[in-house]
């Protein structure tokens, strides 16, 4: 583990369903071990912020965490919006996709992909 990998408190958590889906995507896309899971926020969406979730290479401003075997990359400035968030994977008849349970969100949109803080 590198010296810039933070071993202390993890900013987010992943359910077993999310982990299984992320492992499947990582394998299907033939990604290298250098590709970590990028989690962040960006301006936009009907509530002000949208979530960023996808595999990427580490960038200069990133903090690096390890969570259940995945490298997690997150810009330090995003942690204030994401601390304590849980990511889940839902595969039901009416819904299919990643869901975000964010204790920092004051409001969320109907589809659950954007929020205000």
DSSP file (Angstrom, degrees, kcal/mol; ACC not computed):
  #  RESIDUE AA STRUCTURE BP1 BP2  ACC     N-H-->O    O-->H-N    N-H-->O    O-->H-N    TCO  KAPPA ALPHA  PHI   PSI    X-CA   Y-CA   Z-CA
    1    1 A X              0   0    0      0, 0.0     6,-0.0     0, 0.0    65,-0.0   0.000 360.0 360.0 360.0 132.9    0.0    0.0    0.0
    2    2 A X    >   -     0   0    0      1,-0.1     3,-1.4     2,-0.0     0, 0.0  -0.259 360.0-113.7 -74.3 162.2    1.4    3.4   -1.0
    3    3 A X  T 3  S+     0   0    0      1,-0.3    -1,-0.1     3,-0.0     0, 0.0   0.725 115.7  56.8 -69.5 -20.5    2.1    6.1    1.5
    4    4 A X  T 3  S+     0   0    0      2,-0.1    60,-0.9    59,-0.0     2,-0.5   0.437  82.8 101.5 -91.7   3.1   -0.6    8.3    0.0
    5    5 A X  E <  S-a   64   0A   0     -3,-1.4     2,-0.6    58,-0.1    60,-0.2  -0.756  74.2-133.7 -83.6 126.4   -3.3    5.6    0.5
    6    6 A X  E     -a   65   0A   0     58,-2.7    60,-0.5    -2,-0.5    -2,-0.1  -0.710  22.8-176.8 -86.4 122.3   -5.3    6.5    3.5
    7    7 A X        +     0   0    0     -2,-0.6    -1,-0.2    58,-0.1     3,-0.1   0.584  60.2  79.5 -92.5 -12.1   -5.9    3.6    5.8
    8    8 A X  S    S-     0   0    0      1,-0.2    -2,-0.0    57,-0.0     0, 0.0   0.309  95.1  -6.1 -78.8-148.7   -8.1    5.4    8.2
    9    9 A X        -     0   0    0      1,-0.1     2,-0.4     2,-0.1    -1,-0.2  -0.091  67.0-134.1 -49.9 127.9  -11.8    6.2    7.9
   10   10 A X        -     0   0    0      1,-0.1    74,-0.2    -3,-0.1    -1,-0.1  -0.696   7.7-142.5 -83.0 135.6  -13.3    5.3    4.5
   11   11 A X  S    S+     0   0    0     -2,-0.4    73,-3.0    72,-0.1    74,-0.7   0.795  78.4  16.8 -71.8 -27.3  -15.5    8.1    3.1
   12   12 A X  E     -g   85   0B   0     72,-0.2     2,-0.3    71,-0.2    74,-0.2  -0.835  67.8-137.6-136.2 171.8  -18.1    5.7    1.6
   13   13 A X  E     -g   86   0B   0     72,-2.4    74,-2.6    -2,-0.3     2,-0.4  -0.961   8.2-147.4-132.4 155.7  -19.3    2.2    1.8
   14   14 A X  E     -g   87   0B   0     -2,-0.3    74,-0.2    72,-0.2     2,-0.1  -0.974  15.2-134.3-121.4 132.8  -20.3   -0.4   -0.9
   15   15 A X     >  -     0   0    0     72,-2.4     4,-2.5    -2,-0.4     5,-0.2  -0.320  32.3-104.5 -75.0 168.3  -22.9   -3.1   -0.4
   16   16 A X  H  > S+     0   0    0      1,-0.2     4,-2.5     2,-0.2     5,-0.2   0.878 123.1  54.5 -62.0 -37.4  -22.2   -6.6   -1.5
   17   17 A X  H  > S+     0   0    0      2,-0.2     4,-2.0     1,-0.2    -1,-0.2   0.908 109.5  46.5 -62.3 -42.1  -24.5   -6.1   -4.5
   18   18 A X  H  > S+     0   0    0     69,-0.3     4,-2.7     2,-0.2     5,-0.2   0.912 111.9  51.3 -66.2 -42.7  -22.5   -3.0   -5.5
   19   19 A X  H  X S+     0   0    0     -4,-2.5     4,-2.5     1,-0.2     5,-0.2   0.922 109.5  50.0 -59.9 -44.9  -19.2   -4.8   -5.1
   20   20 A X  H  X S+     0   0    0     -4,-2.5     4,-2.0     1,-0.2    -1,-0.2   0.921 113.1  45.7 -60.6 -44.7  -20.4   -7.7   -7.2
   21   21 A X  H  X S+     0   0    0     -4,-2.0     4,-2.5     2,-0.2    -2,-0.2   0.901 112.3  50.7 -67.2 -41.3  -21.5   -5.4  -10.0
   22   22 A X  H  X S+     0   0    0     -4,-2.7     4,-2.6     1,-0.2    -1,-0.2   0.893 109.9  50.3 -64.3 -39.7  -18.3   -3.4   -9.9
   23   23 A X  H  X S+     0   0    0     -4,-2.5     4,-2.3    -5,-0.2    -1,-0.2   0.906 110.4  50.7 -63.3 -40.8  -16.2   -6.5  -10.1
   24   24 A X  H  X S+     0   0    0     -4,-2.0     4,-2.8    -5,-0.2    -2,-0.2   0.934 112.5  45.6 -61.7 -47.1  -18.3   -7.7  -13.1
   25   25 A X  H  X S+     0   0    0     -4,-2.5     4,-2.2     2,-0.2    -2,-0.2   0.921 111.6  52.2 -62.8 -45.1  -17.8   -4.3  -14.9
   26   26 A X  H  <>S+     0   0    0     -4,-2.6     5,-1.9     1,-0.2    -1,-0.2   0.909 114.2  43.3 -58.6 -43.9  -14.1   -4.3  -14.1
   27   27 A X  H ><5S+     0   0    0     -4,-2.3     3,-1.5     1,-0.2    -2,-0.2   0.930 112.6  51.3 -68.3 -46.9  -13.6   -7.8  -15.5
   28   28 A X  H 3<5S+     0   0    0     -4,-2.8    -2,-0.2     1,-0.3    -1,-0.2   0.836 111.7  47.6 -61.2 -33.8  -15.8   -7.2  -18.6
   29   29 A X  T 3<5S-     0   0    0     -4,-2.2    -1,-0.3    -5,-0.2    -2,-0.2   0.398 105.4-129.7 -89.7   3.6  -13.9   -4.0  -19.5
   30   30 A X  T < 5 +     0   0    0     -3,-1.5    -3,-0.2    -4,-0.2     2,-0.1   0.887  42.6 178.3  50.6  45.9  -10.5   -5.7  -19.0
   31   31 A X      < -     0   0    0     -5,-1.9    -1,-0.2    -6,-0.2     2,-0.1  -0.471  24.1-122.4 -80.4 150.5   -9.3   -2.9  -16.7
   32   32 A X    >   -     0   0    0     -2,-0.1     3,-1.4     1,-0.1    -1,-0.1  -0.329  29.4-102.1 -83.2 170.7   -5.9   -3.0  -15.1
   33   33 A X  T 3  S+     0   0    0      1,-0.3    38,-0.1    -2,-0.1    -1,-0.1   0.689 118.9  68.9 -67.0 -17.5   -5.2   -2.8  -11.4
   34   34 A X  T 3  S+     0   0    0      2,-0.1     2,-0.7    23,-0.0    24,-0.5   0.698  79.9  90.8 -73.0 -18.9   -4.3    0.9  -11.9
   35   35 A X    <   -     0   0    0     -3,-1.4    36,-0.3    22,-0.1    22,-0.2  -0.698  61.5-177.4 -81.6 117.1   -7.9    1.7  -12.7
   36   36 A X  E     -B   56   0A   0     20,-2.7    20,-2.7    -2,-0.7     2,-0.7  -0.616  36.1 -91.0-107.3 171.0   -9.7    2.6   -9.5
   37   37 A X  E     -Bc  55  72A   0     34,-3.4    36,-2.5    18,-0.2     2,-0.5  -0.747  39.1-148.2 -84.7 114.2  -13.3    3.5   -8.8
   38   38 A X  E     -Bc  54  73A   0     16,-3.7    16,-1.6    -2,-0.7     2,-0.4  -0.737  18.9-179.9 -85.5 125.2  -13.7    7.3   -9.2
   39   39 A X  E     +B   53   0A   0     34,-2.4    36,-0.3    -2,-0.5     2,-0.3  -0.994  23.4 113.4-125.8 130.9  -16.4    8.6   -6.9
   40   40 A X  E     -B   52   0A   0     12,-2.0    12,-2.8    -2,-0.4     2,-0.3  -0.924  51.0-101.3-168.9-167.9  -17.3   12.3   -6.8
   41   41 A X  E     -B   51   0A   0     -2,-0.3     2,-0.3    10,-0.3    10,-0.2  -0.935  22.3-171.5-132.8 156.5  -19.8   15.0   -7.5
   42   42 A X  E     -B   50   0A   0      8,-2.1     8,-3.0    -2,-0.3     2,-0.1  -0.983  36.7 -93.2-143.8 154.2  -20.2   17.6  -10.3
   43   43 A X  E    S+B   49   0A   0     -2,-0.3     6,-0.3     6,-0.2     2,-0.3  -0.420  82.3  64.3 -65.4 138.5  -22.5   20.5  -10.7
   44   44 A X        +     0   0    0      4,-2.4     4,-0.3     1,-0.2     3,-0.2  -0.799  42.5  98.8 137.8-179.0  -25.7   19.7  -12.5
   45   45 A X  S >  S-     0   0    0     -2,-0.3     3,-0.8     1,-0.2    -1,-0.2  -0.048  86.6 -71.7  83.2 166.9  -28.8   17.6  -12.2
   46   46 A X  T 3  S+     0   0    0      1,-0.2    -1,-0.2     3,-0.1     4,-0.1   0.665 132.1  45.4 -72.7 -15.3  -32.2   18.9  -11.1
   47   47 A X  T 3  S-     0   0    0      2,-0.3    -1,-0.2    -3,-0.2    -2,-0.1   0.428 120.0 -96.8-109.3   0.5  -31.1   19.2   -7.4
   48   48 A X  S <  S+     0   0    0     -3,-0.8    -4,-2.4    -4,-0.3     2,-0.3  -0.202  97.0  53.1 119.2 -44.5  -27.7   20.9   -7.9
   49   49 A X  E     -BD  43 115A   0     66,-2.1    66,-2.0    -6,-0.3     2,-0.3  -0.952  58.9-159.7-126.6 146.8  -25.1   18.1   -7.8
   50   50 A X  E     -BD  42 114A   0     -8,-3.0    -8,-2.1    -2,-0.3     2,-0.2  -0.919  26.0-112.4-118.8 150.9  -24.8   14.9   -9.7
   51   51 A X  E     -B   41   0A   0     62,-1.4     2,-0.5    -2,-0.3   -10,-0.3  -0.548  19.4-148.8 -80.3 146.6  -22.8   11.8   -8.7
   52   52 A X  E     +B   40   0A   0    -12,-2.8   -12,-2.0    -2,-0.2     2,-0.3  -0.979  26.2 163.4-112.7 126.6  -19.7   10.7  -10.6
   53   53 A X  E     +B   39   0A   0     -2,-0.5     2,-0.3   -14,-0.2   -14,-0.2  -0.936  20.5  99.2-147.8 119.4  -19.1    7.0  -10.5
   54   54 A X  E     -B   38   0A   0    -16,-1.6   -16,-3.7    -2,-0.3     2,-0.3  -0.936  68.0 -77.2 175.6 166.2  -16.8    5.0  -12.9
   55   55 A X  E     +B   37   0A   0     -2,-0.3     2,-0.3   -18,-0.3   -18,-0.2  -0.619  57.5 149.1 -83.6 140.9  -13.4    3.5  -13.3
   56   56 A X  E     -B   36   0A   0    -20,-2.7   -20,-2.7    -2,-0.3     2,-0.3  -0.950  46.1 -93.7-158.5 168.8  -10.5    5.8  -14.0
   57   57 A X        -     0   0    0     -2,-0.3   -22,-0.1   -22,-0.2     2,-0.1  -0.654  55.1 -88.8 -89.8 153.7   -6.8    6.3  -13.4
   58   58 A X        -     0   0    0    -24,-0.5     2,-0.2    -2,-0.3    -1,-0.1  -0.356  43.4-155.3 -65.0 139.1   -5.6    8.3  -10.4
   59   59 A X    >   -     0   0    0      4,-0.1     3,-1.6    -2,-0.1    -1,-0.0  -0.714  29.9-101.4-112.3 166.1   -5.2   12.1  -11.0
   60   60 A X  T 3  S+     0   0    0      1,-0.3    -2,-0.0    -2,-0.2    -1,-0.0   0.838 118.8  46.9 -57.5 -39.1   -3.0   14.5   -9.1
   61   61 A X  T 3  S+     0   0    0      2,-0.0    15,-1.1    14,-0.0    -1,-0.3   0.459  90.8 115.2 -84.7  -0.3   -5.7   15.9   -6.9
   62   62 A X  E <   - E   0  75A   0     -3,-1.6     2,-0.4    13,-0.2    13,-0.2  -0.412  55.7-147.5 -77.9 143.4   -7.1   12.5   -5.8
   63   63 A X  E     - E   0  74A   0     11,-3.3    11,-2.0    -2,-0.1     2,-0.5  -0.816  23.4-141.3 -92.2 147.2   -7.1   11.0   -2.4
   64   64 A X  E     +aE   5  73A   0    -60,-0.9   -58,-2.7    -2,-0.4     2,-0.3  -0.956  24.3 171.1-118.8 132.1   -6.7    7.2   -2.6
   65   65 A X  E     -aE   6  72A   0      7,-2.3     7,-3.2    -2,-0.5     2,-0.5  -0.879  25.9-135.2-126.6 159.9   -8.6    4.7   -0.4
   66   66 A X  E     + E   0  71A   0    -60,-0.5     2,-0.4    -2,-0.3     5,-0.2  -0.989  25.1 176.3-118.2 130.9   -8.9    1.0   -0.6
   67   67 A X  E >   - E   0  70A   0      3,-2.7     3,-1.9    -2,-0.5    -2,-0.0  -0.941  67.4 -28.8-139.0 111.0  -12.3   -0.5    0.0
   68   68 A X  T 3  S-     0   0    0     -2,-0.4     3,-0.1     1,-0.3    -1,-0.1   0.863 127.2 -43.9  51.1  42.6  -13.0   -4.2   -0.3
   69   69 A X  T 3  S+     0   0    0      1,-0.3     2,-0.4     0, 0.0    -1,-0.3   0.399 117.1 109.1  87.9  -3.5  -10.3   -4.7   -2.8
   70   70 A X  E <   - E   0  67A   0     -3,-1.9    -3,-2.7   -34,-0.0     2,-0.5  -0.865  67.3-128.8-106.5 139.9  -11.0   -1.7   -4.9
   71   71 A X  E     - E   0  66A   0     -2,-0.4   -34,-3.4   -36,-0.3     2,-0.5  -0.736  26.6-154.7 -77.0 132.2   -8.9    1.4   -5.2
   72   72 A X  E     -cE  37  65A   0     -7,-3.2    -7,-2.3    -2,-0.5     2,-0.5  -0.956   6.4-163.4-112.8 126.7  -11.2    4.4   -4.6
   73   73 A X  E     +cE  38  64A   0    -36,-2.5   -34,-2.4    -2,-0.5     2,-0.3  -0.941  18.6 160.1-111.2 129.0  -10.2    7.7   -6.1
   74   74 A X  E     - E   0  63A   0    -11,-2.0   -11,-3.3    -2,-0.5     2,-0.2  -0.985  41.7-116.9-148.3 133.6  -11.9   10.9   -4.8
   75   75 A X  E >>  - E   0  62A   0    -36,-0.3     3,-1.9    -2,-0.3     4,-0.6  -0.530  30.2-126.3 -66.8 136.7  -10.9   14.5   -5.0
   76   76 A X  G >4 S+     0   0    0    -15,-1.1     3,-1.1     1,-0.3     4,-0.4   0.849 108.0  60.2 -54.8 -37.7  -10.4   15.7   -1.4
   77   77 A X  G 34 S+     0   0    0      1,-0.2     3,-0.4     2,-0.2    -1,-0.3   0.714  98.8  58.7 -65.5 -20.3  -12.9   18.6   -1.9
   78   78 A X  G X> S+     0   0    0     -3,-1.9     3,-1.5     1,-0.2     4,-1.0   0.700  83.2  82.0 -82.1 -19.3  -15.7   16.1   -2.7
   79   79 A X  H XX S+     0   0    0     -3,-1.1     4,-2.3    -4,-0.6     3,-0.5   0.832  81.3  63.4 -58.0 -34.9  -15.5   14.3    0.6
   80   80 A X  H 34 S+     0   0    0     -4,-0.4    -1,-0.3    -3,-0.4    -2,-0.1   0.814 109.7  40.8 -60.5 -29.1  -17.6   16.9    2.4
   81   81 A X  H <4 S+     0   0    0     -3,-1.5    23,-0.3    -4,-0.2    -1,-0.2   0.653 124.2  36.0 -90.0 -17.8  -20.5   16.0    0.1
   82   82 A X  H X< S+     0   0    0     -4,-1.0     3,-2.5    -3,-0.5    -2,-0.2   0.537  74.7 129.6-117.3  -9.8  -20.0   12.2    0.2
   83   83 A X  T 3< S+     0   0    0     -4,-2.3   -71,-0.2     1,-0.3    20,-0.2  -0.263  84.4  11.4 -55.4 124.5  -18.8   11.3    3.7
   84   84 A X  T 3  S+     0   0    0    -73,-3.0    -1,-0.3     1,-0.3   -72,-0.2   0.435  91.7 147.3  89.3   0.4  -20.9    8.4    5.0
   85   85 A X  E <   -g   12   0B   0     -3,-2.5   -72,-2.4   -74,-0.7     2,-0.4  -0.408  35.4-150.5 -72.5 143.9  -22.5    7.6    1.7
   86   86 A X  E     -gH  13 101B   0     15,-2.3    15,-2.9   -74,-0.2     2,-0.5  -0.961   3.8-155.2-114.4 132.8  -23.5    4.0    0.8
   87   87 A X  E     +gH  14 100B   0    -74,-2.6   -72,-2.4    -2,-0.4     2,-0.3  -0.922  18.1 177.0-107.8 130.9  -23.6    2.8   -2.8
   88   88 A X  E     - H   0  99B   0     11,-2.3    11,-2.6    -2,-0.5     2,-0.5  -0.847  25.8-132.0-127.1 162.4  -25.8   -0.1   -3.6
   89   89 A X  E     - H   0  98B   0     -2,-0.3     2,-0.5     9,-0.2     9,-0.2  -0.985  20.0-164.6-117.1 124.5  -26.8   -2.0   -6.7
   90   90 A X  E     + H   0  97B   0      7,-2.9     7,-2.6    -2,-0.5     2,-0.2  -0.922  12.1 177.5-109.9 131.9  -30.5   -2.7   -7.3
   91   91 A X  E     + H   0  96B   0     -2,-0.5     5,-0.2     5,-0.2     2,-0.2  -0.606  32.7 132.9-133.3  72.2  -31.5   -5.3   -9.9
   92   92 A X        -     0   0    0      3,-3.0    -2,-0.0    -2,-0.2     0, 0.0  -0.474  69.5 -95.4-114.2-175.7  -35.3   -5.4   -9.7
   93   93 A X  S    S+     0   0    0      1,-0.2     3,-0.1    -2,-0.2    -1,-0.0   0.883 122.9  27.7 -68.4 -39.6  -38.3   -5.3  -12.1
   94   94 A X  S    S+     0   0    0      1,-0.2     2,-0.4     0, 0.0    -1,-0.2   0.738 126.8  36.7 -95.7 -26.3  -38.8   -1.6  -11.8
   95   95 A X        +     0   0    0      2,-0.0    -3,-3.0     0, 0.0     2,-0.3  -0.967  53.3 171.6-131.1 143.2  -35.3   -0.4  -11.0
   96   96 A X  E     +H   91   0B   0     -2,-0.4     2,-0.3    -5,-0.2    -5,-0.2  -0.894  43.5  54.0-149.9 121.2  -31.9   -1.4  -12.1
   97   97 A X  E    S-H   90   0B   0     -7,-2.6    -7,-2.9    -2,-0.3     2,-0.3  -0.885  85.1 -41.3 149.7-179.3  -28.7    0.4  -11.3
   98   98 A X  E     -H   89   0B   0     -2,-0.3     2,-0.3    -9,-0.2    -9,-0.2  -0.574  49.9-160.4 -78.1 140.6  -26.5    2.0   -8.6
   99   99 A X  E     -H   88   0B   0    -11,-2.6   -11,-2.3    -2,-0.3     2,-0.5  -0.903   5.6-144.9-120.9 153.6  -28.3    3.8   -5.8
  100  100 A X  E     -H   87   0B   0     12,-0.3     2,-0.7    -2,-0.3   -13,-0.2  -0.972   8.6-168.2-124.6 120.5  -26.8    6.3   -3.5
  101  101 A X  E     +H   86   0B   0    -15,-2.9   -15,-2.3    -2,-0.5     2,-0.6  -0.904  20.8 178.6-107.5 103.0  -27.8    6.7    0.2
  102  102 A X    >   -     0   0    0     -2,-0.7     3,-1.4   -17,-0.2   -17,-0.1  -0.911  26.1-164.8-116.8 111.9  -26.1   10.0    1.2
  103  103 A X  T 3  S+     0   0    0     -2,-0.6    -1,-0.1     1,-0.2   -19,-0.1   0.654  91.5  59.9 -68.0 -13.5  -26.6   11.4    4.7
  104  104 A X  T 3  S+     0   0    0    -23,-0.3     2,-0.5   -21,-0.1    -1,-0.2   0.552  79.7 103.7 -89.4  -8.9  -25.3   14.8    3.5
  105  105 A X    <   -     0   0    0     -3,-1.4    12,-0.2     1,-0.2     3,-0.1  -0.627  46.0-175.3 -79.3 123.4  -28.1   15.2    0.9
  106  106 A X  S    S+     0   0    0     10,-3.1     2,-0.3    -2,-0.5    11,-0.2   0.815  76.8   8.8 -83.9 -34.1  -30.7   17.7    2.0
  107  107 A X  E     -F  116   0A   0      9,-1.1     9,-2.4   -60,-0.1     2,-0.3  -0.990  67.5-163.9-142.6 148.6  -32.9   17.0   -1.0
  108  108 A X  E     -F  115   0A   0     -2,-0.3     7,-0.2     7,-0.2     2,-0.1  -0.924  23.7-113.5-128.1 158.8  -32.7   14.5   -3.8
  109  109 A X    >   -     0   0    0      5,-1.9     3,-0.7    -2,-0.3     5,-0.1  -0.324  38.3 -98.9 -81.7 172.7  -34.4   14.4   -7.2
  110  110 A X  T 3  S+     0   0    0      1,-0.2    -1,-0.1     2,-0.1    -2,-0.0   0.829 123.1  48.7 -62.1 -34.2  -37.0   11.8   -8.1
  111  111 A X  T 3  S-     0   0    0      1,-0.0    -1,-0.2     3,-0.0    -3,-0.0   0.643 105.0-128.8 -84.7 -13.3  -34.6    9.6   -9.9
  112  112 A X  S <  S+     0   0    0     -3,-0.7   -12,-0.3     2,-0.2    -2,-0.1   0.573  79.9 106.2  82.2   9.7  -32.0    9.7   -7.1
  113  113 A X  S    S+     0   0    0    -14,-0.1   -62,-1.4   -63,-0.1     2,-0.3   0.503  76.0  44.2-101.6  -4.3  -29.0   10.7   -9.2
  114  114 A X  E     +D   50   0A   0    -64,-0.2    -5,-1.9    -5,-0.1     2,-0.3  -0.955  62.8 172.1-136.3 160.4  -28.8   14.3   -8.1
  115  115 A X  E     -DF  49 108A   0    -66,-2.0   -66,-2.1    -2,-0.3     2,-0.4  -0.960  26.1-126.5-155.2 165.9  -29.0   16.1   -4.7
  116  116 A X  E       F   0 107A   0     -9,-2.4   -10,-3.1    -2,-0.3    -9,-1.1  -0.933 360.0 360.0-118.8 150.3  -28.5   19.3   -2.9
  117  117 A X              0   0    0     -2,-0.4    -1,-0.1   -12,-0.2   -69,-0.1   0.359 360.0 360.0-125.3 360.0  -26.3   19.7    0.2
